Amino acid sequence: CAIFGQNPMRFAWGFDEEADECRAMKLELAQQIMVLRQQGVTHFSVACDYGVGLYAAEIINALRNDDSELMLFCITPYEEQATKWTPALRERYFDMLIKCTHMTAVSLHKQPDAQLEAYRTIIRQSDMVLAVYDPASARGDDADKAIAYARELDKPILTIHPDTLKIEYACIEV
């Protein structure tokens, strides 16, 4: 399962992870990951971006403590991705990478489409997609292009709306 989401600035709470709305979204994300795990999904991939990618990776790494079959694959867009992040975010980022099952980078150095290529890579390598995504706020950015790419490949998509937490399914039999 490939997991990604829109940039945190698209969400009502922005970068405030202490906001009740962010906590509720993270809880729903964790619940959906656990449901997928109960349905037999063992491999999860993230593109290591700040926001949903980091949140999901932290959730999965925590679940891996009690589940030896669970695997986390981190596909970074480029090696120095977290260079300009805050020290606390960098620490979380590197902790995530240390604990993951496997890590690779799409590019050695920053490239214009590196984040999109990381998203495309995790989508191609996965059987399905889990996205925290609001289609009404689409602006043509990398997350929007990644959703379009998953649709082109007819990947099953489970979407969590960031504000309402409504779950939607596309190409999935429930």
Number of C-alpha atoms within 10 A of each C-alpha: 27 25 29 30 29 25 19 17 11 15 19 13 17 13 15 14 15 9 12 11 18 20 14 15 21 20 14 19 24 18 13 17 22 16 12 15 18 10 9 10 17 17 18 27 29 27 32 30 24 21 18 24 23 22 23 24 26 21 18 24 20 13 17 18 9 9 13 9 10 18 19 24 21 25 24 26 26 19 14 13 20 18 9 9 12 9 11 8 14 16 13 15 22 12 13 23 23 11 16 19 17 13 18 16 18 20 18 14 12 14 12 7 11 21 24 19 20 26 30 21 20 24 26 16 13 18 16 22 24 24 26 27 25 19 12 7 11 14 10 10 11 21 22 18 16 26 24 13 17 20 15 9 11 13 20 19 22 21 25 22 20 26 16 11 19 10 14 12 13 13 12 11 6 4
